[in-house]
Amino acid sequence: MSKKKKPISINIRCQCEDSAVKRPESLLVTVYCKGCGKVFRTNTKKDLCFDWERKR
């Protein structure tokens, strides 16, 4: 008869837990394109998506 070995515990924390240091707020803002109505995220102050900016 062989005895079952206990699993080894290595104390790894789940990555989905809150981190010890608070993360900064996202700098990205959701914007609707005035040209085509597409929704996009950007960190600049503009009203046109990348496709419509190229057309200008």
mmCIF file as Biopython writes it, N, C-alpha, C and O atoms, coordinates in Angstrom:
data_model
#
loop_
_atom_site.group_PDB
_atom_site.id
_atom_site.type_symbol
_atom_site.label_atom_id
_atom_site.label_alt_id
_atom_site.label_comp_id
_atom_site.label_asym_id
_atom_site.label_entity_id
_atom_site.label_seq_id
_atom_site.pdbx_PDB_ins_code
_atom_site.Cartn_x
_atom_site.Cartn_y
_atom_site.Cartn_z
_atom_site.occupancy
_atom_site.B_iso_or_equiv
_atom_site.auth_seq_id
_atom_site.auth_asym_id
_atom_site.pdbx_PDB_model_num
ATOM 1   N N  . MET A ? 1  ? 0.816   -1.182 0.000   1.0 0.0 1  A 1 
ATOM 2   C CA . MET A ? 1  ? 0.000   0.000  0.000   1.0 0.0 1  A 1 
ATOM 3   C C  . MET A ? 1  ? 0.861   1.248  0.000   1.0 0.0 1  A 1 
ATOM 4   O O  . MET A ? 1  ? 1.799   1.374  0.787   1.0 0.0 1  A 1 
ATOM 5   N N  . SER A ? 2  ? 0.539   2.141  -0.868  1.0 0.0 2  A 1 
ATOM 6   C CA . SER A ? 2  ? 1.288   3.395  -0.885  1.0 0.0 2  A 1 
ATOM 7   C C  . SER A ? 2  ? 0.437   4.511  -0.281  1.0 0.0 2  A 1 
ATOM 8   O O  . SER A ? 2  ? -0.774  4.586  -0.492  1.0 0.0 2  A 1 
ATOM 9   N N  . LYS A ? 3  ? 1.093   5.348  0.454   1.0 0.0 3  A 1 
ATOM 10  C CA . LYS A ? 3  ? 0.407   6.485  1.057   1.0 0.0 3  A 1 
ATOM 11  C C  . LYS A ? 3  ? 0.322   7.614  0.044   1.0 0.0 3  A 1 
ATOM 12  O O  . LYS A ? 3  ? 1.242   7.823  -0.748  1.0 0.0 3  A 1 
ATOM 13  N N  . LYS A ? 4  ? -0.805  8.349  0.076   1.0 0.0 4  A 1 
ATOM 14  C CA . LYS A ? 4  ? -0.923  9.518  -0.790  1.0 0.0 4  A 1 
ATOM 15  C C  . LYS A ? 4  ? -0.135  10.665 -0.180  1.0 0.0 4  A 1 
ATOM 16  O O  . LYS A ? 4  ? -0.212  10.928 1.020   1.0 0.0 4  A 1 
ATOM 17  N N  . LYS A ? 5  ? 0.612   11.329 -1.020  1.0 0.0 5  A 1 
ATOM 18  C CA . LYS A ? 5  ? 1.380   12.472 -0.546  1.0 0.0 5  A 1 
ATOM 19  C C  . LYS A ? 5  ? 0.480   13.711 -0.562  1.0 0.0 5  A 1 
ATOM 20  O O  . LYS A ? 5  ? -0.380  13.857 -1.431  1.0 0.0 5  A 1 
ATOM 21  N N  . LYS A ? 6  ? 0.690   14.584 0.397   1.0 0.0 6  A 1 
ATOM 22  C CA . LYS A ? 6  ? -0.041  15.844 0.443   1.0 0.0 6  A 1 
ATOM 23  C C  . LYS A ? 6  ? 0.497   16.756 -0.652  1.0 0.0 6  A 1 
ATOM 24  O O  . LYS A ? 6  ? 1.701   16.757 -0.911  1.0 0.0 6  A 1 
ATOM 25  N N  . PRO A ? 7  ? -0.375  17.536 -1.303  1.0 0.0 7  A 1 
ATOM 26  C CA . PRO A ? 7  ? 0.131   18.489 -2.297  1.0 0.0 7  A 1 
ATOM 27  C C  . PRO A ? 7  ? 0.952   19.585 -1.612  1.0 0.0 7  A 1 
ATOM 28  O O  . PRO A ? 7  ? 0.682   19.971 -0.475  1.0 0.0 7  A 1 
ATOM 29  N N  . ILE A ? 8  ? 1.927   20.058 -2.314  1.0 0.0 8  A 1 
ATOM 30  C CA . ILE A ? 8  ? 2.805   21.093 -1.779  1.0 0.0 8  A 1 
ATOM 31  C C  . ILE A ? 8  ? 2.141   22.449 -1.992  1.0 0.0 8  A 1 
ATOM 32  O O  . ILE A ? 8  ? 1.716   22.760 -3.105  1.0 0.0 8  A 1 
ATOM 33  N N  . SER A ? 9  ? 2.051   23.241 -0.962  1.0 0.0 9  A 1 
ATOM 34  C CA . SER A ? 9  ? 1.478   24.580 -1.041  1.0 0.0 9  A 1 
ATOM 35  C C  . SER A ? 9  ? 2.598   25.579 -1.279  1.0 0.0 9  A 1 
ATOM 36  O O  . SER A ? 9  ? 3.574   25.609 -0.530  1.0 0.0 9  A 1 
ATOM 37  N N  . ILE A ? 10 ? 2.462   26.407 -2.327  1.0 0.0 10 A 1 
ATOM 38  C CA . ILE A ? 10 ? 3.520   27.368 -2.637  1.0 0.0 10 A 1 
ATOM 39  C C  . ILE A ? 10 ? 3.058   28.815 -2.507  1.0 0.0 10 A 1 
ATOM 40  O O  . ILE A ? 10 ? 3.798   29.724 -2.883  1.0 0.0 10 A 1 
ATOM 41  N N  . ASN A ? 11 ? 1.851   29.056 -1.983  1.0 0.0 11 A 1 
ATOM 42  C CA . ASN A ? 11 ? 1.342   30.386 -1.659  1.0 0.0 11 A 1 
ATOM 43  C C  . ASN A ? 11 ? 1.431   31.394 -2.803  1.0 0.0 11 A 1 
ATOM 44  O O  . ASN A ? 11 ? 2.076   32.434 -2.671  1.0 0.0 11 A 1 
ATOM 45  N N  . ILE A ? 12 ? 0.799   31.093 -3.896  1.0 0.0 12 A 1 
ATOM 46  C CA . ILE A ? 12 ? 0.724   32.025 -5.021  1.0 0.0 12 A 1 
ATOM 47  C C  . ILE A ? 12 ? -0.605  32.749 -4.932  1.0 0.0 12 A 1 
ATOM 48  O O  . ILE A ? 12 ? -1.657  32.122 -4.808  1.0 0.0 12 A 1 
ATOM 49  N N  . ARG A ? 13 ? -0.551  34.077 -4.997  1.0 0.0 13 A 1 
ATOM 50  C CA . ARG A ? 13 ? -1.777  34.873 -4.939  1.0 0.0 13 A 1 
ATOM 51  C C  . ARG A ? 13 ? -2.427  34.926 -6.313  1.0 0.0 13 A 1 
ATOM 52  O O  . ARG A ? 13 ? -1.750  34.939 -7.341  1.0 0.0 13 A 1 
ATOM 53  N N  . CYS A ? 14 ? -3.723  34.955 -6.306  1.0 0.0 14 A 1 
ATOM 54  C CA . CYS A ? 14 ? -4.480  35.057 -7.548  1.0 0.0 14 A 1 
ATOM 55  C C  . CYS A ? 14 ? -4.243  36.433 -8.170  1.0 0.0 14 A 1 
ATOM 56  O O  . CYS A ? 14 ? -4.232  37.440 -7.461  1.0 0.0 14 A 1 
ATOM 57  N N  . GLN A ? 15 ? -4.054  36.481 -9.485  1.0 0.0 15 A 1 
ATOM 58  C CA . GLN A ? 15 ? -3.798  37.737 -10.183 1.0 0.0 15 A 1 
ATOM 59  C C  . GLN A ? 15 ? -5.027  38.633 -10.251 1.0 0.0 15 A 1 
ATOM 60  O O  . GLN A ? 15 ? -4.911  39.827 -10.527 1.0 0.0 15 A 1 
ATOM 61  N N  . CYS A ? 16 ? -6.208  38.063 -9.999  1.0 0.0 16 A 1 
ATOM 62  C CA . CYS A ? 16 ? -7.420  38.873 -10.091 1.0 0.0 16 A 1 
ATOM 63  C C  . CYS A ? 16 ? -7.679  39.660 -8.810  1.0 0.0 16 A 1 
ATOM 64  O O  . CYS A ? 16 ? -8.592  40.484 -8.784  1.0 0.0 16 A 1 
ATOM 65  N N  . GLU A ? 17 ? -6.915  39.437 -7.759  1.0 0.0 17 A 1 
ATOM 66  C CA . GLU A ? 17 ? -7.066  40.185 -6.524  1.0 0.0 17 A 1 
ATOM 67  C C  . GLU A ? 17 ? -6.568  41.609 -6.714  1.0 0.0 17 A 1 
ATOM 68  O O  . GLU A ? 17 ? -5.768  41.886 -7.608  1.0 0.0 17 A 1 
ATOM 69  N N  . ASP A ? 18 ? -7.043  42.495 -5.876  1.0 0.0 18 A 1 
ATOM 70  C CA . ASP A ? 18 ? -6.589  43.881 -5.934  1.0 0.0 18 A 1 
ATOM 71  C C  . ASP A ? 18 ? -5.104  43.943 -5.624  1.0 0.0 18 A 1 
ATOM 72  O O  . ASP A ? 18 ? -4.600  43.218 -4.767  1.0 0.0 18 A 1 
ATOM 73  N N  . SER A ? 19 ? -4.426  44.812 -6.328  1.0 0.0 19 A 1 
ATOM 74  C CA . SER A ? 19 ? -2.996  44.951 -6.080  1.0 0.0 19 A 1 
ATOM 75  C C  . SER A ? 19 ? -2.774  45.835 -4.855  1.0 0.0 19 A 1 
ATOM 76  O O  . SER A ? 19 ? -3.676  46.560 -4.435  1.0 0.0 19 A 1 
ATOM 77  N N  . ALA A ? 20 ? -1.599  45.773 -4.298  1.0 0.0 20 A 1 
ATOM 78  C CA . ALA A ? 20 ? -1.283  46.539 -3.104  1.0 0.0 20 A 1 
ATOM 79  C C  . ALA A ? 20 ? -1.210  48.029 -3.409  1.0 0.0 20 A 1 
ATOM 80  O O  . ALA A ? 20 ? -1.515  48.860 -2.554  1.0 0.0 20 A 1 
ATOM 81  N N  . VAL A ? 21 ? -0.805  48.363 -4.625  1.0 0.0 21 A 1 
ATOM 82  C CA . VAL A ? 21 ? -0.689  49.757 -5.037  1.0 0.0 21 A 1 
ATOM 83  C C  . VAL A ? 21 ? -1.844  50.080 -5.973  1.0 0.0 21 A 1 
ATOM 84  O O  . VAL A ? 21 ? -2.106  49.331 -6.914  1.0 0.0 21 A 1 
ATOM 85  N N  . LYS A ? 22 ? -2.537  51.185 -5.725  1.0 0.0 22 A 1 
ATOM 86  C CA . LYS A ? 22 ? -3.660  51.570 -6.563  1.0 0.0 22 A 1 
ATOM 87  C C  . LYS A ? 22 ? -3.154  51.986 -7.943  1.0 0.0 22 A 1 
ATOM 88  O O  . LYS A ? 22 ? -2.209  52.765 -8.067  1.0 0.0 22 A 1 
ATOM 89  N N  . ARG A ? 23 ? -3.793  51.458 -8.958  1.0 0.0 23 A 1 
ATOM 90  C CA . ARG A ? 23 ? -3.414  51.801 -10.322 1.0 0.0 23 A 1 
ATOM 91  C C  . ARG A ? 23 ? -4.003  53.158 -10.686 1.0 0.0 23 A 1 
ATOM 92  O O  . ARG A ? 23 ? -5.097  53.502 -10.238 1.0 0.0 23 A 1 
ATOM 93  N N  . PRO A ? 24 ? -3.281  53.931 -11.497 1.0 0.0 24 A 1 
ATOM 94  C CA . PRO A ? 24 ? -3.814  55.241 -11.900 1.0 0.0 24 A 1 
ATOM 95  C C  . PRO A ? 24 ? -5.032  55.075 -12.808 1.0 0.0 24 A 1 
ATOM 96  O O  . PRO A ? 24 ? -5.180  54.059 -13.488 1.0 0.0 24 A 1 
ATOM 97  N N  . GLU A ? 25 ? -5.888  56.073 -12.809 1.0 0.0 25 A 1 
ATOM 98  C CA . GLU A ? 25 ? -7.055  56.061 -13.681 1.0 0.0 25 A 1 
ATOM 99  C C  . GLU A ? 25 ? -6.589  56.058 -15.141 1.0 0.0 25 A 1 
ATOM 100 O O  . GLU A ? 25 ? -5.523  56.580 -15.467 1.0 0.0 25 A 1 
ATOM 101 N N  . SER A ? 26 ? -7.389  55.474 -15.987 1.0 0.0 26 A 1 
ATOM 102 C CA . SER A ? 26 ? -7.056  55.423 -17.402 1.0 0.0 26 A 1 
ATOM 103 C C  . SER A ? 26 ? -7.136  56.820 -18.011 1.0 0.0 26 A 1 
ATOM 104 O O  . SER A ? 26 ? -8.036  57.597 -17.691 1.0 0.0 26 A 1 
ATOM 105 N N  . LEU A ? 27 ? -6.201  57.126 -18.876 1.0 0.0 27 A 1 
ATOM 106 C CA . LEU A ? 27 ? -6.192  58.420 -19.550 1.0 0.0 27 A 1 
ATOM 107 C C  . LEU A ? 27 ? -7.021  58.395 -20.825 1.0 0.0 27 A 1 
ATOM 108 O O  . LEU A ? 27 ? -7.201  59.427 -21.470 1.0 0.0 27 A 1 
ATOM 109 N N  . LEU A ? 28 ? -7.530  57.217 -21.192 1.0 0.0 28 A 1 
ATOM 110 C CA . LEU A ? 28 ? -8.310  57.091 -22.408 1.0 0.0 28 A 1 
ATOM 111 C C  . LEU A ? 28 ? -9.742  57.564 -22.187 1.0 0.0 28 A 1 
ATOM 112 O O  . LEU A ? 28 ? -10.343 57.307 -21.144 1.0 0.0 28 A 1 
ATOM 113 N N  . VAL A ? 29 ? -10.275 58.257 -23.185 1.0 0.0 29 A 1 
ATOM 114 C CA . VAL A ? 29 ? -11.633 58.780 -23.142 1.0 0.0 29 A 1 
ATOM 115 C C  . VAL A ? 29 ? -12.400 58.192 -24.321 1.0 0.0 29 A 1 
ATOM 116 O O  . VAL A ? 29 ? -11.858 58.095 -25.422 1.0 0.0 29 A 1 
ATOM 117 N N  . THR A ? 30 ? -13.661 57.798 -24.103 1.0 0.0 30 A 1 
ATOM 118 C CA . THR A ? 30 ? -14.498 57.292 -25.185 1.0 0.0 30 A 1 
ATOM 119 C C  . THR A ? 30 ? -15.105 58.466 -25.935 1.0 0.0 30 A 1 
ATOM 120 O O  . THR A ? 30 ? -15.709 59.349 -25.326 1.0 0.0 30 A 1 
ATOM 121 N N  . VAL A ? 31 ? -14.946 58.479 -27.272 1.0 0.0 31 A 1 
ATOM 122 C CA . VAL A ? 31 ? -15.384 59.592 -28.109 1.0 0.0 31 A 1 
ATOM 123 C C  . VAL A ? 31 ? -16.180 59.046 -29.290 1.0 0.0 31 A 1 
ATOM 124 O O  . VAL A ? 31 ? -15.875 57.969 -29.802 1.0 0.0 31 A 1 
ATOM 125 N N  . TYR A ? 32 ? -17.208 59.795 -29.727 1.0 0.0 32 A 1 
ATOM 126 C CA . TYR A ? 32 ? -17.954 59.470 -30.928 1.0 0.0 32 A 1 
ATOM 127 C C  . TYR A ? 32 ? -17.429 60.341 -32.057 1.0 0.0 32 A 1 
ATOM 128 O O  . TYR A ? 32 ? -17.331 61.559 -31.908 1.0 0.0 32 A 1 
ATOM 129 N N  . CYS A ? 33 ? -17.090 59.725 -33.191 1.0 0.0 33 A 1 
ATOM 130 C CA . CYS A ? 33 ? -16.575 60.462 -34.339 1.0 0.0 33 A 1 
ATOM 131 C C  . CYS A ? 33 ? -17.687 61.305 -34.938 1.0 0.0 33 A 1 
ATOM 132 O O  . CYS A ? 33 ? -18.789 60.806 -35.168 1.0 0.0 33 A 1 
ATOM 133 N N  . LYS A ? 34 ? -17.409 62.588 -35.193 1.0 0.0 34 A 1 
ATOM 134 C CA . LYS A ? 34 ? -18.395 63.481 -35.799 1.0 0.0 34 A 1 
ATOM 135 C C  . LYS A ? 34 ? -18.593 63.177 -37.282 1.0 0.0 34 A 1 
ATOM 136 O O  . LYS A ? 34 ? -19.626 63.525 -37.853 1.0 0.0 34 A 1 
ATOM 137 N N  . GLY A ? 35 ? -17.612 62.530 -37.909 1.0 0.0 35 A 1 
ATOM 138 C CA . GLY A ? 35 ? -17.705 62.237 -39.331 1.0 0.0 35 A 1 
ATOM 139 C C  . GLY A ? 35 ? -18.518 60.989 -39.633 1.0 0.0 35 A 1 
ATOM 140 O O  . GLY A ? 35 ? -19.392 61.022 -40.499 1.0 0.0 35 A 1 
ATOM 141 N N  . CYS A ? 36 ? -18.247 59.882 -38.935 1.0 0.0 36 A 1 
ATOM 142 C CA . CYS A ? 36 ? -18.896 58.614 -39.274 1.0 0.0 36 A 1 
ATOM 143 C C  . CYS A ? 36 ? -19.710 58.026 -38.129 1.0 0.0 36 A 1 
ATOM 144 O O  . CYS A ? 36 ? -20.473 57.085 -38.349 1.0 0.0 36 A 1 
ATOM 145 N N  . GLY A ? 37 ? -19.571 58.554 -36.909 1.0 0.0 37 A 1 
ATOM 146 C CA . GLY A ? 37 ? -20.321 58.035 -35.781 1.0 0.0 37 A 1 
ATOM 147 C C  . GLY A ? 37 ? -19.669 56.858 -35.079 1.0 0.0 37 A 1 
ATOM 148 O O  . GLY A ? 37 ? -20.255 56.265 -34.173 1.0 0.0 37 A 1 
ATOM 149 N N  . LYS A ? 38 ? -18.463 56.520 -35.494 1.0 0.0 38 A 1 
ATOM 150 C CA . LYS A ? 38 ? -17.737 55.398 -34.880 1.0 0.0 38 A 1 
ATOM 151 C C  . LYS A ? 38 ? -17.346 55.763 -33.444 1.0 0.0 38 A 1 
ATOM 152 O O  . LYS A ? 38 ? -17.007 56.912 -33.159 1.0 0.0 38 A 1 
ATOM 153 N N  . VAL A ? 39 ? -17.396 54.784 -32.554 1.0 0.0 39 A 1 
ATOM 154 C CA . VAL A ? 39 ? -16.977 54.987 -31.177 1.0 0.0 39 A 1 
ATOM 155 C C  . VAL A ? 39 ? -15.525 54.532 -31.056 1.0 0.0 39 A 1 
ATOM 156 O O  . VAL A ? 39 ? -15.183 53.417 -31.449 1.0 0.0 39 A 1 
ATOM 157 N N  . PHE A ? 40 ? -14.676 55.399 -30.512 1.0 0.0 40 A 1 
ATOM 158 C CA . PHE A ? 40 ? -13.274 55.042 -30.340 1.0 0.0 40 A 1 
ATOM 159 C C  . PHE A ? 40 ? -12.752 55.637 -29.045 1.0 0.0 40 A 1 
ATOM 160 O O  . PHE A ? 40 ? -13.361 56.541 -28.473 1.0 0.0 40 A 1 
ATOM 161 N N  . ARG A ? 41 ? -11.620 55.121 -28.590 1.0 0.0 41 A 1 
ATOM 162 C CA . ARG A ? 41 ? -11.004 55.614 -27.355 1.0 0.0 41 A 1 
ATOM 163 C C  . ARG A ? 41 ? -9.690  56.290 -27.703 1.0 0.0 41 A 1 
ATOM 164 O O  . ARG A ? 41 ? -8.915  55.785 -28.515 1.0 0.0 41 A 1 
ATOM 165 N N  . THR A ? 42 ? -9.446  57.434 -27.083 1.0 0.0 42 A 1 
ATOM 166 C CA . THR A ? 42 ? -8.234  58.196 -27.361 1.0 0.0 42 A 1 
ATOM 167 C C  . THR A ? 42 ? -7.798  58.935 -26.114 1.0 0.0 42 A 1 
ATOM 168 O O  . THR A ? 42 ? -8.586  59.138 -25.191 1.0 0.0 42 A 1 
ATOM 169 N N  . ASN A ? 43 ? -6.538  59.336 -26.095 1.0 0.0 43 A 1 
ATOM 170 C CA . ASN A ? 43 ? -6.038  60.141 -24.991 1.0 0.0 43 A 1 
ATOM 171 C C  . ASN A ? 43 ? -5.797  61.589 -25.424 1.0 0.0 43 A 1 
ATOM 172 O O  . ASN A ? 43 ? -5.196  62.367 -24.684 1.0 0.0 43 A 1 
ATOM 173 N N  . THR A ? 44 ? -6.263  61.947 -26.616 1.0 0.0 44 A 1 
ATOM 174 C CA . THR A ? 44 ? -6.137  63.315 -27.111 1.0 0.0 44 A 1 
ATOM 175 C C  . THR A ? 44 ? -7.521  63.936 -27.229 1.0 0.0 44 A 1 
ATOM 176 O O  . THR A ? 44 ? -8.536  63.242 -27.172 1.0 0.0 44 A 1 
ATOM 177 N N  . LYS A ? 45 ? -7.547  65.254 -27.393 1.0 0.0 45 A 1 
ATOM 178 C CA . LYS A ? 45 ? -8.824  65.959 -27.534 1.0 0.0 45 A 1 
ATOM 179 C C  . LYS A ? 45 ? -9.100  66.137 -29.021 1.0 0.0 45 A 1 
ATOM 180 O O  . LYS A ? 45 ? -8.672  67.122 -29.624 1.0 0.0 45 A 1 
ATOM 181 N N  . LYS A ? 46 ? -9.811  65.189 -29.608 1.0 0.0 46 A 1 
ATOM 182 C CA . LYS A ? 46 ? -10.180 65.307 -31.015 1.0 0.0 46 A 1 
ATOM 183 C C  . LYS A ? 46 ? -11.556 64.700 -31.220 1.0 0.0 46 A 1 
ATOM 184 O O  . LYS A ? 46 ? -12.000 63.863 -30.434 1.0 0.0 46 A 1 
ATOM 185 N N  . ASP A ? 47 ? -12.229 65.128 -32.285 1.0 0.0 47 A 1 
ATOM 186 C CA . ASP A ? 47 ? -13.593 64.708 -32.533 1.0 0.0 47 A 1 
ATOM 187 C C  . ASP A ? 47 ? -13.723 63.758 -33.717 1.0 0.0 47 A 1 
ATOM 188 O O  . ASP A ? 47 ? -14.817 63.268 -33.997 1.0 0.0 47 A 1 
ATOM 189 N N  . LEU A ? 48 ? -12.625 63.492 -34.414 1.0 0.0 48 A 1 
ATOM 190 C CA . LEU A ? 48 ? -12.666 62.625 -35.588 1.0 0.0 48 A 1 
ATOM 191 C C  . LEU A ? 48 ? -11.822 61.385 -35.354 1.0 0.0 48 A 1 
ATOM 192 O O  . LEU A ? 48 ? -10.762 61.449 -34.732 1.0 0.0 48 A 1 
ATOM 193 N N  . CYS A ? 49 ? -12.309 60.238 -35.866 1.0 0.0 49 A 1 
ATOM 194 C CA . CYS A ? 49 ? -11.549 58.996 -35.747 1.0 0.0 49 A 1 
ATOM 195 C C  . CYS A ? 49 ? -10.348 59.035 -36.688 1.0 0.0 49 A 1 
ATOM 196 O O  . CYS A ? 49 ? -10.206 59.963 -37.483 1.0 0.0 49 A 1 
ATOM 197 N N  . PHE A ? 50 ? -9.496  58.035 -36.595 1.0 0.0 50 A 1 
ATOM 198 C CA . PHE A ? 50 ? -8.274  58.003 -37.400 1.0 0.0 50 A 1 
ATOM 199 C C  . PHE A ? 50 ? -8.579  57.942 -38.894 1.0 0.0 50 A 1 
ATOM 200 O O  . PHE A ? 50 ? -7.870  58.553 -39.694 1.0 0.0 50 A 1 
ATOM 201 N N  . ASP A ? 51 ? -9.635  57.204 -39.281 1.0 0.0 51 A 1 
ATOM 202 C CA . ASP A ? 51 ? -10.000 57.099 -40.687 1.0 0.0 51 A 1 
ATOM 203 C C  . ASP A ? 51 ? -10.408 58.439 -41.250 1.0 0.0 51 A 1 
ATOM 204 O O  . ASP A ? 51 ? -9.998  58.794 -42.355 1.0 0.0 51 A 1 
ATOM 205 N N  . TRP A ? 52 ? -11.210 59.196 -40.512 1.0 0.0 52 A 1 
ATOM 206 C CA . TRP A ? 52 ? -11.687 60.489 -40.998 1.0 0.0 52 A 1 
ATOM 207 C C  . TRP A ? 52 ? -10.580 61.540 -40.970 1.0 0.0 52 A 1 
ATOM 208 O O  . TRP A ? 52 ? -10.595 62.459 -41.789 1.0 0.0 52 A 1 
ATOM 209 N N  . GLU A ? 53 ? -9.646  61.433 -40.074 1.0 0.0 53 A 1 
ATOM 210 C CA . GLU A ? 53 ? -8.519  62.362 -40.066 1.0 0.0 53 A 1 
ATOM 211 C C  . GLU A ? 53 ? -7.662  62.187 -41.315 1.0 0.0 53 A 1 
ATOM 212 O O  . GLU A ? 53 ? -7.148  63.166 -41.856 1.0 0.0 53 A 1 
ATOM 213 N N  . ARG A ? 54 ? -7.503  60.940 -41.777 1.0 0.0 54 A 1 
ATOM 214 C CA . ARG A ? 54 ? -6.731  60.678 -42.996 1.0 0.0 54 A 1 
ATOM 215 C C  . ARG A ? 54 ? -7.425  61.245 -44.218 1.0 0.0 54 A 1 
ATOM 216 O O  . ARG A ? 54 ? -6.759  61.661 -45.166 1.0 0.0 54 A 1 
ATOM 217 N N  . LYS A ? 55 ? -8.750  61.273 -44.218 1.0 0.0 55 A 1 
ATOM 218 C CA . LYS A ? 55 ? -9.503  61.781 -45.365 1.0 0.0 55 A 1 
ATOM 219 C C  . LYS A ? 55 ? -9.416  63.281 -45.492 1.0 0.0 55 A 1 
ATOM 220 O O  . LYS A ? 55 ? -9.642  63.817 -46.577 1.0 0.0 55 A 1 
ATOM 221 N N  . ARG A ? 56 ? -9.094  63.983 -44.411 1.0 0.0 56 A 1 
ATOM 222 C CA . ARG A ? 56 ? -9.040  65.445 -44.428 1.0 0.0 56 A 1 
ATOM 223 C C  . ARG A ? 56 ? -7.895  65.946 -45.244 1.0 0.0 56 A 1 
ATOM 224 O O  . ARG A ? 56 ? -7.705  67.157 -45.363 1.0 0.0 56 A 1 
#
